[in-house]
Amino acid sequence: MTETKARPRLGRSEAAQGYFLVAPPFLYALLLLAAPLAAIVLFSFWTQDYLTLDTTLTLKNYREALSDPLYGELLLRSLVISLAVTVATVLTAFPIAYFISFNVPPSSKSMWIFLITIPFWSSYLMRVFLWKVILGYNGVLNTTLTGLGIIDEPLSFILYNANAVVITLAHAYAPFAILPIYVALEKIDRSLLEASRDLGESRVMTFLRVTLPLAMPGVVAAVLIVFIPTIGDYVTPRLVGGPNGLMIANMIQTQFLKLNNAPMGAALAVLAMAMVTAVSLVFLFLNRRYLKGQK
């Protein structure tokens, strides 16, 4: 009887210790993530006339955001740019991660990973300004191409538009895509690839039917890591995007800081988050369908 009663007490104490350990990070996340998000959602149902804030709940901001063509254009442009950045980044990152995982000797892999992190040594703003120097009308790229005789006059479509935003963001987020893909590739059992080759599969089919499905967790992580933050980026579009490269985050910043209309900015932020969530869920659904099809 004593032993039977002691076990439930022991279980309760272990559970209490677990809750005690989880409580600080849970409260931390609640205060720094859930509370600000709830405040933004609540703000989106209010209205503001410069200095006068009306706390009456209304859908006015959402009706205006969904009916005004400017907001719709910015949301669509943000989605297109973020998708383009994600595709360009992942397609560029996968070969690099594959090369490091399968072709670099184990003793040198840490050095390659170290080299990939070098861009983080410099300020993000510094990297954006460097891309302005590279892509400028009289920048490094145009000067080089003109000097080599490849073009007769400088290219004007590579700066102060959506193309410049995609190039700059793809470079900035490349390490975030390379690392999770590399980790997923490193976990692949090489004997599975050898078995596929022994059964008569070509290198291409082995990659498509074995390597790629097993690396999909890393690809999914890379897609989400790149797509989610890029749609909310406002520094890069402001510096290299020009009028045709501005995104929804720039309008949110304008509503909060210049037009003094926080409720409208909050409504646009909520719509942007809803769009990101919807696209992410669609991608995860398609990924599950793809993996089921490979089984």
Number of C-alpha atoms within 10 A of each C-alpha: 5 6 7 8 9 11 11 11 11 11 11 12 12 12 12 12 12 11 12 11 11 11 12 11 11 11 12 11 12 13 12 10 11 13 12 12 16 11 11 18 16 15 22 25 20 22 21 16 12 10 8 10 14 14 13 9 12 13 14 16 21 19 11 14 19 14 11 11 11 13 17 14 13 19 22 16 19 24 22 15 23 26 20 19 27 26 16 17 27 23 15 16 24 23 14 17 24 19 11 21 20 14 10 13 10 11 8 11 15 13 10 14 16 10 11 16 13 10 15 11 7 9 10 14 12 10 17 22 16 15 22 21 15 17 25 22 18 16 17 16 18 22 19 14 15 16 11 10 10 10 13 11 13 18 18 13 13 21 24 22 18 25 18 25 31 26 19 23 23 24 17 19 22 24 22 19 27 26 21 23 27 24 15 21 25 16 11 15 11 12 9 13 18 12 12 17 14 10 9 10 15 12 12 10 14 18 16 13 16 16 20 17 19 18 22 18 17 22 25 19 17 25 23 19 16 26 24 18 12 26 24 20 19 18 17 25 27 17 19 27 24 16 12 13 24 26 31 28 24 18 22 24 18 15 18 15 12 11 15 17 22 25 28 26 26 26 26 25 22 17 18 21 15 12 16 20 13 12 17 17 12 12 15 14 11 12 17 13 11 13 13 10 9 11 7
